[in-house]
């Protein structure tokens, strides 16, 4: 089972899920751990089933860090955080709570992969990061990806849509909103429901869209220099039906780094794999990268 904690990271209250370790303070005692960095929304509740299965398979302690101000239990004030601030947040967490001698594997999903690369680059000498596992990495051309085009108006006019969201949420009770969203997504696992309980909060909805707007501005061309500095420790997993990181991104990475550990999976796994593929993805990650 997982444990949930809220602790400060550089004075910012932060939501964590822990697997195989009881408290954040105990991380200092670990010789090995996995840090999981989510996509956006950066609400680790959505990933709980995936992470629990991964821990059961690997027996490696896992800590999953929700993004700043994107969880209902750690929502201080009204500040929104951009992509760079989310990177700084993960760096501050490692410096504050993890021993420099600990052997660290970082798993990122979606924009969490970009964050993982930045963390590795900036802590290359300060921390013992042995491996990056990047799942459905959004490392280039986010705004012109198929899903980026679909959500362009939502993200561009995020203040307006957050206002509409606030009006809508005053008309319906939370439990009904959660039920409607889960029914639409076709997923009603307890972990998914807990994630939705955060995203229906107007402030979190706005924070998610604001962060996404900064992603669209920054993630344009593949940062070959950044990737080259950690390519020898990096594994990437793309899928054939991903509308955020389409197949063309896989081929572009392979063109730039012919000898890289890059996989294109053709089993129909969606970018939002936590809906229906949590167990399968945990098995894939364990067998390919941790076994």
URURQUI-V459903 format. One record per helix or strand of 3 or more residues. SS is the DSSP state (H for helix, E for strand). FROM is the first residue (numbers start at 1). LEN is the number of residues. Records with the same first field share a line. If there is no record, write none. Layout:
BEGIN
SS->FROM-LEN, FROM-LEN
END
This chain:
BEGIN
E->2-8, 12-8, 32-6, 62-4, 103-7, 129-7, 234-6, 261-5
H->24-6, 44-15, 83-15, 111-12, 146-5, 152-5, 158-14, 174-12, 190-10, 202-17, 224-5, 231-3, 247-10, 273-3, 278-13
END
